[in-house]
């Protein structure tokens, strides 16, 4: 059974969005995906987007770009391990589809590289700022013609769905290239953690794939095509569409979970919010070092070297544990019966340590005064910019200067929904620094070219 199911998920995985054939060259389709993402403008802007600390002044802590690169590295390891497992147990797949373990590694790695590409400035606080704006009286003049699902796209704005739009959206008909970055279908499958539209909400069903949504109304049609080609079974209701998760998305999700849990904790230690002793104790309990590792650790003198060594051992341990969880639940993952994060199935002791680290991070890092103060800035800046640029696209003659400041590709000529979506994508695509700088210009705090 598993071989037939894997074949269905992978038969068209190397086909590129907008093309009907699979090309063969020195690089695999999935290596090309990785390269397309890493050279793209939205990916570059992640270097000035929040991971934990908005507008960080120190290189000691990660930004969203370094987090994405690290997540891609972990994702590649997970994909390779599972690819090796799948091909060893289903030998005809490599013969029929010319697959290698590296293909799984790059598929997951490319998806993991892009997993935060749709995040707005100021991280999750930026998402909330967009949501709150479209729930406010200030937004009523723009949204009056939207249907319920279009409205939900904005009032429940999701960075995951914005990421898929960046990767797969077709712009105006006059544009020569359609389909966003035109990645391979397998990479899209491994990217979309929440394969559903915004309405109806289905969180109460207790399935991980239904906790949020990952597809705006503007991209439902293209995701339907991808889901059909990847043989993702439909999980629709009378009110809305949802699909089974692609099996490799579990690995993308695990890579992200591992990195932000362990690495954010290390950043908290580097920023002085977690003591080294506390960090050391928690990671030692997570790892349980063998004799050789203990000797290596004892030779290290610098605390940062010690912290880095513990982090590398912890990530390696979690890669091993989550890949084993995948293997144990492979049949249920392939049939769609398994619908939770792999890290939810860590053994009881590991899970307890994991949850303890998450709780400490929440209380001592994410709620620190520095983080909260800067996040509060985002809740002022983002609504301000949305209103200015929405006025510009709805009434360009009266707001000519703001309209002309927008890049041409965001000056939508579509209906109200498309105008709003393009404006939201413009603002949410800004880096933290860009958003603050635009705000300062418009408020007269800074003047371009004036010292």
Secondary structure, 3 states (H helix, E strand, C coil): CHHHHHHHHHCCCCCECCCCCCCCCCCCHHHHHHHHHHCCHHHHHHHHCCCCCCCCCCCCCCCHHHHHHHHHHHHHHHHHHHHHHHHHHCHHHHHHHCCCHHHHHHHHHHHHHCCCCCCCCCHHHHHHHHHHHHHCHHHHHHHCCCCHHHHHHHHCCCHHHHHHHHHHCCCCCCCCCCCCCCCEHHHHHHHCCCCECCCCCCHHHCCHHHCCCCCCHHHHHHHHHHHHHCCCCECCCCCCCEECCCCCHHHHHHHHHHHHHHHHHHHHHHCCCCCHHHHHHHHHHHHCCCHHHHHHHHHCCCHHHHHHHHHHHHHHHHHHHHHHHHHHCHHHHHHCCCCCCHHHHCCHHHHHHHHHHHHHHHHHHHCCHHHHHHHHHHHHHHHHHHHHHHHHHHCCCCCHHHHHHCCHHHCCCCCHHHHHHHHHHHHHCCCHHHHHHHHHHHCCCCCCCCC
